[in-house]
């Protein structure tokens, strides 16, 4: 049954988009940079990345940066995308066209990066030979950073279907999916099945579909109770964090992300993303030209940075030698190159390859 909110919230959802874009611009700008820093290990490393040393590991500052700040970027983008999609109350035609655009981005960038990495021969040689291999290849977008688009397509599909449900049902689905997310690492350890908690598993992000719909439908309540909601979400994030670091360290997680703790299969990230998102959609948060520029080119930064990472790291070592300083220089070079290329491309060619999805 369609929710009684469906017919009344379309205009209010559009007002939300128009009046609160400043905070979302800021989130996009910061989180897109976080993605690059995370992929280039700018947050440092610890024993949690070592199969032989993680068992005696205690949480360090770099762990906080890596697992609670930098990894917050992708969940935040899922929440932003699903929220703005839900606020539009899309019909089937819009839904299909929108997913088609994401699919084009997925195929274009994945194909281009795999050819850049492997050449035509390597591209063909690395083609999956088994059904499980094919499934993993699809979900990971060929083991590239563009797995995000696969999970986004699936989550937006959940959002589109769930928009027809009653609010109570959506709320129950949010609770069930959140609880399942919290226990997925335990099930992973019990079943010894690493894909369940791998970074690319779309189930990591399904709760954002339901939370996005609830945020749209209860927009006025969120506006009035913003501080309480944000603090409650942050409190839950802290509780989940203690639980995760205490009980979810195991060898089984290394194949999924290279560390002894799951990347995105964590309730702490879900509620951290909700906390900062609720604060960001305040109409009091204003943007400026610099933030708008960074937000506008956030998709380009995400799509382009894999092409520049290895060359930039080499340039950093040549200029400054091996060390932290050269690593940070390399990160800065990647970001500047991506923004520069995106800006030049936008001047000469007008299409949607680099344009922000929302």
Sine and cosine of phi, psi and omega as CSV:
sin_phi,cos_phi,sin_psi,cos_psi,sin_omega,cos_omega
0.00,0.00,0.68,-0.73,0.02,-1.00
-0.95,0.31,0.59,-0.81,0.01,-1.00
-0.95,0.32,0.52,-0.86,0.05,-1.00
-0.94,0.35,-0.20,0.98,0.04,-1.00
-0.97,0.22,-0.37,0.93,-0.16,-0.99
-0.86,0.51,-0.63,0.78,-0.08,-1.00
-0.99,0.10,-0.23,0.97,-0.11,-0.99
-0.94,-0.33,-0.27,0.96,-0.16,-0.99
-0.98,-0.18,-0.01,1.00,-0.06,-1.00
-0.88,0.48,-0.76,0.65,-0.01,-1.00
-0.93,0.37,-0.61,0.79,0.02,-1.00
-0.92,0.39,-0.59,0.81,0.06,-1.00
-0.89,0.46,-0.66,0.75,0.03,-1.00
-0.90,0.43,-0.60,0.80,0.05,-1.00
-0.90,0.44,-0.60,0.80,0.04,-1.00
-0.86,0.51,-0.71,0.70,-0.02,-1.00
-0.89,0.46,-0.72,0.70,-0.08,-1.00
-0.93,0.37,-0.64,0.77,-0.15,-0.99
-1.00,0.03,-0.26,0.97,-0.11,-0.99
-0.87,-0.49,0.31,0.95,-0.08,-1.00
-0.92,0.39,-0.44,0.90,-0.03,-1.00
-0.86,0.52,-0.74,0.67,0.01,-1.00
-0.91,0.41,-0.60,0.80,0.02,-1.00
-0.94,0.34,-0.58,0.81,0.10,-0.99
-0.85,0.52,-0.70,0.72,0.00,-1.00
-0.90,0.44,-0.68,0.73,0.03,-1.00
-0.88,0.47,-0.71,0.70,0.01,-1.00
-0.86,0.50,-0.72,0.70,-0.04,-1.00
-0.87,0.50,-0.77,0.64,-0.06,-1.00
-0.93,0.36,-0.72,0.70,-0.10,-0.99
-0.94,0.35,-0.53,0.85,0.05,-1.00
-0.92,0.40,-0.59,0.81,0.08,-1.00
-0.93,0.36,-0.61,0.79,0.06,-1.00
-0.85,0.52,-0.62,0.79,0.00,-1.00
-0.86,0.51,-0.72,0.69,-0.01,-1.00
-0.90,0.43,-0.72,0.69,0.01,-1.00
-0.87,0.50,-0.67,0.74,0.01,-1.00
-0.90,0.43,-0.71,0.71,-0.01,-1.00
-0.92,0.40,-0.43,0.90,-0.01,-1.00
-0.98,-0.17,0.27,0.96,0.06,-1.00
0.82,0.57,0.62,0.79,0.03,-1.00
-0.95,0.32,-0.25,0.97,0.03,-1.00
-1.00,0.06,0.02,1.00,-0.01,-1.00
0.99,0.12,-0.01,-1.00,0.01,-1.00
-0.75,-0.66,0.22,-0.98,0.03,-1.00
-0.50,-0.87,-0.07,-1.00,0.00,-1.00
-0.92,0.40,-0.23,0.97,0.02,-1.00
-0.92,0.40,-0.32,0.95,0.04,-1.00
-1.00,-0.06,0.05,1.00,-0.07,-1.00
-0.94,-0.35,0.89,-0.46,0.02,-1.00
-0.85,0.52,-0.46,0.89,-0.05,-1.00
-1.00,-0.03,-0.18,0.98,-0.13,-0.99
-0.82,-0.57,-0.11,0.99,-0.14,-0.99
-0.93,0.37,-0.43,0.91,-0.10,-0.99
-0.90,0.44,-0.50,0.86,0.03,-1.00
-0.98,-0.19,0.26,0.96,-0.11,-0.99
-0.98,0.19,0.67,-0.74,0.18,-0.98
-0.92,-0.38,0.52,-0.86,-0.10,-0.99
-0.89,0.46,0.74,-0.68,0.01,-1.00
-0.92,-0.40,0.11,-0.99,0.04,-1.00
-0.89,0.45,-0.62,0.79,0.02,-1.00
-0.90,0.43,-0.53,0.85,0.08,-1.00
-0.90,0.44,-0.66,0.75,0.04,-1.00
-0.88,0.47,-0.70,0.72,-0.01,-1.00
-0.90,0.44,-0.73,0.68,-0.07,-1.00
-0.93,0.37,-0.75,0.66,-0.20,-0.98
-0.99,-0.11,-0.26,0.97,-0.04,-1.00
-0.84,-0.54,-0.20,0.98,0.09,-1.00
-0.92,-0.40,-0.89,0.47,-0.08,-1.00
-0.91,0.42,-0.65,0.76,0.01,-1.00
-0.96,0.28,-0.10,0.99,0.06,-1.00
-0.96,0.28,-0.29,0.96,-0.10,-1.00
-0.88,0.47,-0.80,0.60,-0.08,-1.00
-0.90,0.44,-0.74,0.67,0.07,-1.00
-0.84,0.54,-0.59,0.81,0.02,-1.00
-0.91,0.42,-0.65,0.76,0.04,-1.00
-0.91,0.41,-0.60,0.80,0.07,-1.00
-0.89,0.45,-0.66,0.75,-0.02,-1.00
-0.92,0.38,-0.70,0.72,0.03,-1.00
-0.86,0.50,-0.75,0.66,-0.06,-1.00
-0.89,0.46,-0.72,0.69,-0.02,-1.00
-0.93,0.36,-0.58,0.82,0.02,-1.00
-0.90,0.43,-0.76,0.65,-0.03,-1.00
-0.93,0.38,-0.56,0.83,0.07,-1.00
-0.91,0.42,-0.71,0.70,0.00,-1.00
-0.91,0.41,-0.59,0.81,-0.02,-1.00
-0.91,0.42,-0.42,0.91,0.01,-1.00
-0.98,0.19,-0.21,0.98,-0.07,-1.00
0.73,0.68,0.89,0.46,-0.16,-0.99
-0.93,0.37,0.58,-0.81,0.18,-0.98
-1.00,0.05,0.05,-1.00,-0.11,-0.99
-0.90,0.44,-0.61,0.79,-0.02,-1.00
-0.90,0.43,-0.71,0.70,0.02,-1.00
-0.89,0.45,-0.68,0.74,0.00,-1.00
-0.85,0.53,-0.74,0.67,-0.02,-1.00
-0.91,0.42,-0.70,0.71,-0.01,-1.00
-0.91,0.41,-0.60,0.80,-0.02,-1.00
-0.94,0.35,-0.70,0.71,0.05,-1.00
-0.91,0.42,-0.55,0.84,0.04,-1.00
-0.90,0.44,-0.62,0.79,0.02,-1.00
-0.91,0.42,-0.67,0.74,0.03,-1.00
-0.90,0.43,-0.62,0.78,0.02,-1.00
-0.89,0.45,-0.64,0.77,0.05,-1.00
-0.89,0.47,-0.69,0.72,0.06,-1.00
-0.87,0.50,-0.69,0.72,-0.01,-1.00
-0.87,0.50,-0.79,0.62,-0.06,-1.00
-0.92,0.39,-0.70,0.72,-0.04,-1.00
-0.88,0.47,-0.81,0.59,-0.10,-0.99
-0.96,0.29,-0.60,0.80,0.02,-1.00
-0.91,0.42,-0.74,0.67,0.02,-1.00
-0.87,0.49,-0.69,0.72,-0.02,-1.00
-0.90,0.44,-0.69,0.73,-0.03,-1.00
-0.94,0.35,-0.64,0.76,0.01,-1.00
-0.91,0.42,-0.61,0.79,0.08,-1.00
-0.92,0.38,-0.62,0.79,0.03,-1.00
-0.90,0.44,-0.65,0.76,-0.01,-1.00
-0.97,0.26,-0.69,0.72,-0.24,-0.97
-0.90,-0.43,-0.26,0.97,-0.14,-0.99
0.96,0.27,0.08,-1.00,-0.05,-1.00
-0.91,0.41,-0.69,0.72,-0.04,-1.00
-0.90,0.44,-0.75,0.66,0.01,-1.00
-0.89,0.45,-0.59,0.81,0.03,-1.00
-0.86,0.52,-0.71,0.71,-0.01,-1.00
-0.96,0.29,-0.61,0.80,-0.03,-1.00
-0.92,0.39,-0.53,0.85,-0.05,-1.00
-1.00,0.06,0.07,1.00,0.02,-1.00
-0.88,0.48,0.65,-0.76,-0.05,-1.00
-0.90,0.45,0.60,-0.80,-0.04,-1.00
-0.96,-0.29,-0.20,0.98,-0.04,-1.00
-0.78,-0.63,0.27,-0.96,0.03,-1.00
-0.89,0.45,-0.76,0.66,0.07,-1.00
-0.86,0.52,-0.62,0.78,0.04,-1.00
-0.90,0.44,-0.62,0.79,0.03,-1.00
-0.91,0.42,-0.68,0.74,0.00,-1.00
-0.88,0.48,-0.72,0.69,0.01,-1.00
-0.91,0.42,-0.64,0.77,0.02,-1.00
-0.88,0.48,-0.67,0.74,0.01,-1.00
-0.92,0.40,-0.75,0.66,-0.06,-1.00
-0.92,0.39,-0.47,0.88,0.03,-1.00
-1.00,-0.09,0.03,1.00,-0.08,-1.00
0.79,0.61,0.76,0.65,0.02,-1.00
0.94,0.34,0.48,0.88,-0.02,-1.00
0.89,0.45,0.62,0.78,0.07,-1.00
-0.92,-0.40,0.13,-0.99,0.02,-1.00
-0.94,0.34,-0.14,0.99,-0.08,-1.00
-1.00,0.08,0.15,0.99,0.14,-0.99
-0.84,0.55,-0.42,0.91,0.03,-1.00
-0.80,0.60,-0.65,0.76,-0.05,-1.00
-0.92,0.38,-0.58,0.81,0.04,-1.00
-0.89,0.46,-0.79,0.62,-0.01,-1.00
-0.90,0.43,-0.56,0.83,0.01,-1.00
-0.91,0.41,-0.67,0.75,0.04,-1.00
-0.86,0.51,-0.71,0.71,-0.02,-1.00
-0.92,0.38,-0.66,0.75,-0.02,-1.00
-0.94,0.34,-0.63,0.78,0.06,-1.00
-0.91,0.42,-0.52,0.85,0.08,-1.00
-0.91,0.42,-0.66,0.75,0.07,-1.00
-0.89,0.46,-0.67,0.74,0.01,-1.00
-0.88,0.47,-0.72,0.70,-0.01,-1.00
-0.87,0.50,-0.71,0.70,0.00,-1.00
-0.91,0.41,-0.66,0.75,-0.09,-1.00
-0.96,0.28,-0.31,0.95,0.06,-1.00
-0.89,0.45,-0.34,0.94,0.01,-1.00
-1.00,0.06,-0.09,1.00,-0.07,-1.00
-1.00,-0.03,0.37,-0.93,0.07,-1.00
-0.93,0.37,0.47,-0.88,-0.06,-1.00
-0.85,0.52,-0.63,0.78,0.03,-1.00
-0.87,0.49,-0.66,0.75,0.03,-1.00
-0.90,0.44,-0.68,0.73,0.03,-1.00
-0.87,0.49,-0.68,0.74,0.00,-1.00
-0.89,0.45,-0.68,0.73,0.03,-1.00
-0.90,0.43,-0.63,0.78,0.04,-1.00
-0.91,0.41,-0.59,0.81,0.07,-1.00
-0.89,0.46,-0.72,0.70,0.01,-1.00
-0.88,0.47,-0.73,0.68,-0.03,-1.00
-0.90,0.44,-0.69,0.72,-0.02,-1.00
-0.93,0.37,-0.55,0.83,0.04,-1.00
-0.93,0.36,-0.68,0.74,0.04,-1.00
-0.90,0.43,-0.68,0.73,0.02,-1.00
-0.89,0.46,-0.66,0.75,0.05,-1.00
-0.85,0.52,-0.68,0.73,-0.03,-1.00
-0.91,0.42,-0.52,0.85,-0.06,-1.00
-0.99,-0.17,-0.09,1.00,0.02,-1.00
-0.84,0.54,-0.67,0.74,0.05,-1.00
-0.87,0.49,-0.62,0.79,0.03,-1.00
-0.90,0.44,-0.69,0.72,0.03,-1.00
-0.90,0.44,-0.61,0.79,0.04,-1.00
-0.87,0.50,-0.72,0.69,0.01,-1.00
-0.92,0.40,-0.60,0.80,-0.03,-1.00
-0.93,0.36,-0.67,0.74,-0.05,-1.00
-1.00,0.01,-0.20,0.98,-0.09,-1.00
0.80,0.60,0.79,0.62,-0.05,-1.00
-0.76,-0.65,1.00,-0.03,-0.16,-0.99
-0.89,0.45,-0.53,0.85,-0.04,-1.00
-0.84,0.54,-0.42,0.91,-0.03,-1.00
-0.89,0.46,-0.49,0.87,0.01,-1.00
-0.89,-0.46,0.30,0.95,0.04,-1.00
-0.93,0.36,0.44,-0.90,-0.05,-1.00
-0.87,0.49,-0.44,0.90,-0.09,-1.00
-1.00,-0.05,0.02,1.00,-0.02,-1.00
-0.94,0.34,0.88,-0.48,-0.03,-1.00
-0.87,0.49,-0.40,0.92,0.01,-1.00
-0.88,0.47,-0.37,0.93,0.05,-1.00
-0.87,0.50,-0.43,0.90,-0.20,-0.98
-0.90,-0.43,-0.01,1.00,0.01,-1.00
-0.85,0.52,-0.62,0.78,0.03,-1.00
-0.83,0.56,-0.43,0.90,0.00,-1.00
-0.94,0.34,-0.44,0.90,0.07,-1.00
-0.89,0.45,-0.75,0.66,-0.04,-1.00
-0.96,0.30,-0.63,0.77,0.02,-1.00
-0.91,0.41,-0.57,0.82,0.02,-1.00
-0.89,0.45,-0.69,0.73,0.02,-1.00
-0.89,0.45,-0.68,0.74,0.01,-1.00
-0.90,0.43,-0.63,0.78,0.02,-1.00
-0.90,0.43,-0.60,0.80,0.04,-1.00
-0.94,0.35,-0.72,0.69,-0.08,-1.00
-0.94,0.34,-0.50,0.87,0.00,-1.00
-0.94,-0.34,0.61,0.80,-0.04,-1.00
-0.83,0.55,-0.66,0.75,-0.02,-1.00
-0.93,0.36,-0.63,0.77,0.03,-1.00
-0.90,0.43,-0.68,0.73,0.03,-1.00
-0.87,0.49,-0.65,0.76,0.00,-1.00
-0.89,0.46,-0.65,0.76,-0.04,-1.00
-0.98,0.21,-0.62,0.78,-0.09,-1.00
-0.96,-0.28,0.49,0.87,-0.12,-0.99
-0.82,0.57,-0.76,0.65,-0.06,-1.00
-0.89,0.46,-0.68,0.73,-0.01,-1.00
-0.91,0.43,-0.70,0.72,-0.01,-1.00
-0.90,0.44,-0.70,0.72,-0.01,-1.00
-0.90,0.44,-0.69,0.73,0.00,-1.00
-0.92,0.40,-0.63,0.78,0.05,-1.00
-0.89,0.45,-0.71,0.70,0.02,-1.00
-0.89,0.46,-0.65,0.76,0.01,-1.00
-0.91,0.41,-0.63,0.77,0.05,-1.00
-0.87,0.49,-0.71,0.70,0.03,-1.00
-0.90,0.44,-0.61,0.79,0.03,-1.00
-0.88,0.47,-0.67,0.74,0.01,-1.00
-0.91,0.42,-0.69,0.72,0.02,-1.00
-0.87,0.50,-0.73,0.68,0.02,-1.00
-0.89,0.46,-0.60,0.80,-0.01,-1.00
-0.88,0.48,-0.74,0.67,0.03,-1.00
-0.87,0.50,-0.67,0.74,0.00,-1.00
-0.89,0.45,-0.70,0.72,-0.06,-1.00
-0.90,0.43,-0.72,0.69,-0.03,-1.00
-0.94,0.33,-0.37,0.93,0.01,-1.00
-0.99,0.12,-0.63,0.77,-0.21,-0.98
-0.87,-0.49,-0.24,0.97,-0.12,-0.99
-0.93,-0.37,0.74,0.68,0.14,-0.99
-0.91,-0.42,0.87,-0.50,-0.10,-0.99
-0.31,-0.95,0.42,-0.91,0.04,-1.00
-0.87,0.49,-0.50,0.87,-0.11,-0.99
-0.87,0.49,-0.37,0.93,-0.07,-1.00
-1.00,0.10,-0.24,0.97,-0.03,-1.00
-0.88,0.47,-0.69,0.72,0.00,-1.00
-0.88,0.47,-0.47,0.88,-0.07,-1.00
-0.99,0.13,-0.42,0.91,-0.01,-1.00
-0.37,-0.93,0.04,1.00,0.07,-1.00
0.99,0.14,0.27,0.96,0.06,-1.00
-0.64,-0.77,0.24,-0.97,-0.07,-1.00
-1.00,0.05,0.17,0.99,0.04,-1.00
-0.68,-0.73,0.60,-0.80,-0.03,-1.00
-0.87,0.50,0.50,-0.87,0.04,-1.00
-0.98,0.19,-0.87,0.49,-0.11,-0.99
-0.92,-0.39,-0.11,0.99,0.01,-1.00
-1.00,0.09,0.90,0.45,-0.09,-1.00
-0.55,-0.83,0.78,-0.63,0.04,-1.00
-0.90,0.43,-0.43,0.90,-0.02,-1.00
-0.88,0.47,-0.62,0.78,0.01,-1.00
-0.95,0.32,-0.59,0.81,0.04,-1.00
-0.84,0.54,-0.77,0.64,-0.08,-1.00
-0.98,0.17,-0.43,0.90,0.13,-0.99
-0.91,0.41,-0.69,0.72,0.03,-1.00
-0.89,0.46,-0.66,0.75,0.03,-1.00
-0.89,0.46,-0.64,0.77,-0.03,-1.00
-0.90,0.45,-0.77,0.64,-0.05,-1.00
-0.96,0.29,-0.49,0.87,0.02,-1.00
-0.93,0.38,-0.70,0.72,0.01,-1.00
-0.86,0.50,-0.62,0.79,0.05,-1.00
-0.94,0.33,-0.59,0.81,-0.08,-1.00
-0.95,0.31,-0.48,0.88,-0.06,-1.00
-0.99,0.12,0.17,0.99,0.10,-0.99
-0.91,0.42,0.69,-0.73,0.02,-1.00
-0.93,0.37,-0.20,0.98,0.01,-1.00
-0.99,0.17,-0.27,0.96,0.01,-1.00
-0.99,0.17,0.89,-0.46,-0.05,-1.00
-0.96,-0.26,0.46,-0.89,0.04,-1.00
-0.97,-0.23,0.09,-1.00,0.13,-0.99
-0.61,-0.79,0.01,-1.00,-0.09,-1.00
-0.88,0.47,-0.62,0.79,-0.02,-1.00
-0.92,0.39,-0.72,0.69,0.00,-1.00
-0.91,0.42,-0.67,0.75,0.02,-1.00
-0.88,0.48,-0.65,0.76,0.02,-1.00
-0.88,0.47,-0.75,0.67,-0.01,-1.00
-0.89,0.45,-0.62,0.78,0.03,-1.00
-0.92,0.39,-0.68,0.73,-0.02,-1.00
-0.86,0.50,-0.58,0.81,-0.06,-1.00
-0.98,-0.19,0.26,0.97,-0.05,-1.00
-0.91,0.41,-0.64,0.77,0.03,-1.00
-0.91,0.41,-0.65,0.76,0.04,-1.00
-0.88,0.47,-0.65,0.76,0.03,-1.00
-0.88,0.48,-0.69,0.72,0.00,-1.00
-0.89,0.45,-0.70,0.71,-0.09,-1.00
-0.97,0.26,-0.56,0.83,-0.11,-0.99
-1.00,0.02,-0.47,0.88,-0.18,-0.98
-0.88,0.48,-0.49,0.87,0.04,-1.00
-0.88,0.47,-0.45,0.89,-0.01,-1.00
-0.96,0.28,-0.42,0.91,-0.11,-0.99
-0.97,-0.22,-0.19,0.98,-0.17,-0.99
-0.89,0.46,-0.79,0.62,-0.04,-1.00
-0.91,0.42,-0.74,0.67,0.06,-1.00
-0.86,0.50,-0.65,0.76,-0.02,-1.00
-0.91,0.42,-0.63,0.78,0.04,-1.00
-0.89,0.45,-0.62,0.79,0.04,-1.00
-0.92,0.40,-0.68,0.73,0.02,-1.00
-0.89,0.45,-0.63,0.78,0.00,-1.00
-0.88,0.47,-0.67,0.74,0.02,-1.00
-0.92,0.39,-0.65,0.76,0.02,-1.00
-0.88,0.47,-0.66,0.75,-0.07,-1.00
-0.98,0.21,-0.64,0.77,-0.15,-0.99
-0.81,-0.58,-0.04,1.00,-0.08,-1.00
0.99,0.17,0.17,-0.99,-0.01,-1.00
-0.93,0.36,0.63,-0.78,0.02,-1.00
0.50,-0.86,0.04,-1.00,-0.04,-1.00
-0.89,0.45,-0.64,0.77,-0.06,-1.00
-0.89,0.46,-0.68,0.74,0.02,-1.00
-0.93,0.37,-0.53,0.85,0.05,-1.00
-0.91,0.42,-0.71,0.70,0.02,-1.00
-0.92,0.40,-0.59,0.81,0.07,-1.00
-0.89,0.46,-0.66,0.75,0.01,-1.00
-0.88,0.47,-0.66,0.75,0.03,-1.00
-0.88,0.47,-0.69,0.72,0.02,-1.00
-0.89,0.45,-0.64,0.77,0.01,-1.00
-0.90,0.44,-0.68,0.74,0.02,-1.00
-0.87,0.49,-0.74,0.67,-0.03,-1.00
-0.89,0.47,-0.71,0.71,-0.01,-1.00
-0.91,0.41,-0.65,0.76,0.01,-1.00
-0.90,0.44,-0.66,0.75,-0.01,-1.00
-0.91,0.41,-0.72,0.69,0.03,-1.00
-0.89,0.46,-0.67,0.74,-0.02,-1.00
-0.90,0.44,-0.73,0.69,-0.01,-1.00
-0.91,0.42,-0.65,0.76,0.02,-1.00
-0.89,0.46,-0.65,0.76,0.01,-1.00
-0.91,0.41,-0.70,0.72,0.02,-1.00
-0.91,0.42,-0.66,0.75,0.02,-1.00
-0.88,0.48,-0.66,0.75,-0.02,-1.00
-0.92,0.40,-0.46,0.89,0.00,-1.00
-0.95,0.30,-0.65,0.76,-0.14,-0.99
-0.99,-0.14,-0.44,0.90,-0.07,-1.00
-0.75,-0.66,0.79,-0.61,0.00,-1.00
-0.96,-0.29,0.99,-0.15,0.19,-0.98
-0.41,-0.91,-0.23,-0.97,-0.19,-0.98
-0.96,-0.28,0.25,0.97,-0.02,-1.00
-0.89,0.45,-0.61,0.79,-0.02,-1.00
-0.96,-0.28,-0.16,0.99,-0.09,-1.00
-0.93,0.38,0.54,-0.84,0.07,-1.00
-0.86,0.51,0.61,-0.80,-0.02,-1.00
-0.91,0.42,-0.70,0.72,0.06,-1.00
-0.91,-0.41,0.00,0.00,0.00,0.00
